[in-house]
């Protein structure tokens, strides 16, 4: 396991793509300043330089024969959540579908996974992740965001948290956790944000009330609407609205 530090880069995911031959499975690149970080749904990831984790890990699946990309997503989000929990043991950490990290109702981290295939199997994955550590000012964002420092009042050494994150992911990969589907599924759903809690959603048909029942094996979100019907969604097909349903 190697962690390479860069002073500034456009995107750590793109850096690995460009220099893939220099990386072994489990190696990580960390940028003090990332100028064009990417998030889910084509969003950008904005971060104050030197105050947060902006990093990517390269994982090769050549010896593990992985077919289900969602298993990789589950493994990574659980590993990162566990790493954060070590430094914030009193905080209520959850995974917001598909793979954001939340403390209560505030986002503390995000993950972007870019997979490459060889036939029906994954050949490798580039795992990009950002975690808010010492930043306390998020005025430029239009959503509730938090950080380690805002939650605990403490200042953290970025490299210590990053090393824990990278170690957790590598250990999970080496243990073959990506194939322990039932175990991954149980842990993921136990920590799924807003599972079984009434909430307000919006899809192409309009606004509706429902409860998140889980995520299926294809990584699709399953919501049971108030009339009892189950609705299944891919990325970008449904949005959680900020106001919860009055129960």
C-alpha positions in Angstrom: 0.0 0.0 0.0 1.4 3.3 -1.1 0.1 6.8 -0.5 1.4 9.4 -3.0 0.9 13.1 -2.1 0.4 15.8 -4.8 0.4 19.5 -4.1 -2.3 20.2 -6.7 -4.1 18.2 -9.3 -7.3 18.7 -11.3 -8.8 15.3 -10.3 -7.2 12.4 -8.4 -9.3 9.9 -10.4 -8.1 11.4 -13.6 -4.5 11.3 -12.3 -4.7 7.6 -11.7 -6.2 7.0 -15.2 -3.3 8.9 -16.8 -0.6 7.1 -14.7 -2.3 3.8 -14.2 0.8 1.7 -15.0 2.5 3.3 -12.0 -0.1 2.1 -9.5 -0.4 -1.3 -7.9 -3.7 -2.5 -6.4 -4.4 -0.7 -3.2 -2.2 2.3 -3.9 -3.6 5.8 -3.2 -3.0 9.3 -4.5 -3.9 12.3 -2.2 -4.1 15.9 -3.4 -3.6 18.8 -1.0 -5.6 20.9 -3.5 -7.9 19.5 -6.1 -9.2 22.0 -8.7 -11.7 19.9 -10.5 -12.8 17.1 -8.3 -15.8 15.1 -9.4 -18.8 13.7 -7.6 -21.9 11.6 -8.4 -24.2 12.8 -11.2 -21.6 15.0 -12.7 -21.4 17.3 -9.7 -18.1 18.8 -8.7 -16.5 18.2 -5.3 -15.4 21.5 -3.7 -12.9 21.6 -0.9 -10.6 24.0 0.9 -7.0 23.0 0.1 -5.2 21.2 2.8 -8.2 21.0 5.2 -9.9 17.8 3.8 -9.3 14.5 2.2 -9.4 14.5 -1.6 -8.0 11.2 -2.7 -8.3 8.1 -5.0 -7.4 4.5 -4.6 -6.7 2.1 -7.5 -8.0 -1.5 -7.1 -7.4 -4.4 -9.4 -9.9 -7.2 -9.5 -8.0 -9.6 -11.8 -7.6 -12.3 -9.1 -11.1 -11.9 -7.6 -13.5 -12.2 -10.5 -15.9 -9.5 -9.5 -19.1 -9.1 -11.5 -21.3 -6.9 -9.4 -20.2 -3.2 -9.3 -22.6 -2.5 -6.4 -20.7 -4.9 -4.2 -17.6 -2.6 -4.7 -19.7 0.4 -3.8 -21.0 -1.3 -0.6 -17.5 -2.4 0.4 -16.0 1.0 -0.1 -18.7 3.0 1.6 -18.7 0.6 4.6 -14.9 0.7 4.9 -14.9 4.5 4.8 -17.8 4.9 7.2 -15.9 2.6 9.7 -12.7 4.7 9.3 -14.7 7.9 10.1 -16.3 6.2 13.1 -13.0 5.5 14.6 -12.3 9.2 14.9 -15.8 10.2 15.7 -17.2 7.4 17.8 -20.1 9.5 19.2 -21.4 10.6 15.8 -24.3 8.9 14.1 -22.8 8.0 10.7 -24.9 6.6 7.8 -24.6 5.8 4.1 -26.8 7.8 1.8 -27.6 6.0 -1.4 -25.7 5.5 -3.5 -22.5 6.2 -1.5 -22.4 9.5 0.4 -21.4 9.6 4.0 -23.7 11.4 6.4 -23.6 12.5 10.0 -27.3 12.9 11.1 -28.7 14.9 8.2 -25.4 16.5 7.1 -23.1 15.3 4.4 -19.5 14.7 5.5 -18.1 12.7 2.6 -18.7 11.5 -1.0 -17.5 8.7 -3.1 -17.1 8.3 -6.9 -16.3 4.9 -8.3 -15.2 4.5 -11.9 -15.0 0.8 -13.0 -13.4 -0.8 -16.0 -14.7 -4.1 -17.4 -13.1 -7.1 -19.1 -16.0 -9.0 -20.6 -18.6 -9.6 -17.9 -16.2 -9.0 -15.0 -14.6 -5.9 -13.5 -11.0 -5.5 -14.3 -10.3 -2.6 -12.0 -11.8 0.3 -10.1 -10.7 3.8 -9.3 -12.2 4.9 -6.0 -12.4 8.7 -5.6 -13.4 10.0 -2.2 -13.7 13.3 -0.4 -14.1 13.6 3.4 -14.5 16.9 5.2 -12.0 17.0 8.0 -10.9 20.4 9.3 -13.0 22.8 7.1 -15.6 24.8 9.0 -16.9 27.2 6.5 -19.2 25.8 3.8 -21.2 28.9 2.8 -20.7 28.2 -0.9 -22.9 25.1 -0.7 -26.7 25.0 -0.9 -27.0 21.9 1.3 -26.3 20.9 4.9 -22.6 19.9 5.2 -20.4 19.1 8.2 -16.8 18.0 9.0 -14.9 16.2 11.6 -13.9 19.5 13.3 -17.5 20.8 13.3 -18.7 17.6 14.9 -16.1 17.2 17.6 -14.4 20.6 17.9 -11.0 18.9 17.3 -8.3 19.5 14.7 -7.2 16.3 12.9 -4.0 15.2 11.0 -5.2 14.6 7.5 -2.7 11.8 6.8 -3.8 9.9 9.9 -7.4 9.8 8.8 -6.4 9.0 5.2 -4.2 6.1 6.2 -7.1 4.6 8.2 -9.4 5.0 5.2 -6.9 3.4 2.8 -6.1 0.6 5.3 -9.7 -0.2 5.8 -10.4 -0.5 2.1 -7.4 -2.6 1.4 -8.1 -5.0 4.3 -11.7 -5.5 3.1 -10.5 -6.2 -0.4 -7.8 -8.7 0.8 -10.3 -10.5 2.9 -12.5 -11.0 -0.2 -15.4 -9.1 1.4 -16.6 -8.1 -2.1 -17.8 -11.7 -2.4 -19.5 -11.8 1.0 -22.7 -10.4 -0.5 -25.1 -11.2 2.4 -22.8 -9.8 5.0 -22.1 -6.6 3.0 -25.8 -6.2 2.3 -26.7 -6.5 6.0 -24.2 -4.0 7.1 -25.0 -1.6 4.3 -28.7 -1.7 5.0 -28.2 -1.4 8.8 -26.5 2.0 8.1 -28.6 3.2 5.2 -29.7 6.8 5.6 -33.4 7.3 6.3 -34.3 3.6 5.9 -37.9 3.0 6.9 -38.4 6.7 7.9 -41.2 8.6 6.2 -39.8 11.2 3.8 -40.7 13.3 0.8 -39.3 12.4 -2.7 -39.6 13.8 -6.2 -39.4 11.8 -9.5 -40.5 12.6 -13.0 -44.1 12.1 -12.0 -44.0 14.6 -9.2 -43.7 14.8 -5.4 -44.7 11.8 -3.3 -44.3 10.5 0.3 -42.7 7.2 1.0 -40.1 5.2 2.9 -36.8 3.8 1.7 -37.0 0.1 2.0 -33.5 -0.7 0.7 -31.2 -1.1 -2.3 -31.5 -4.2 -4.5 -28.6 -6.2 -5.8 -28.3 -4.0 -8.9 -27.7 -0.9 -6.8 -31.2 0.5 -7.4 -33.1 2.3 -4.7 -36.3 0.8 -3.5 -39.0 3.1 -2.1 -42.4 2.1 -0.9 -44.8 4.9 -1.5 -47.7 5.8 0.9 -50.1 3.8 -1.2 -48.0 0.7 -0.7 -46.5 0.4 -4.2 -42.8 -0.1 -4.5 -40.9 2.2 -6.8 -37.4 1.3 -8.1 -34.9 4.0 -9.2 -31.5 4.3 -10.8 -29.2 7.2 -10.3 -30.7 10.6 -11.2 -34.2 9.3 -11.3 -35.4 10.4 -7.8 -34.5 13.1 -5.4 -35.0 13.4 -1.7 -36.6 16.6 -0.7 -35.4 18.4 2.4 -38.8 18.4 4.2 -39.8 15.2 5.9 -43.4 13.9 5.9 -45.4 14.8 8.9 -46.1 11.4 10.6 
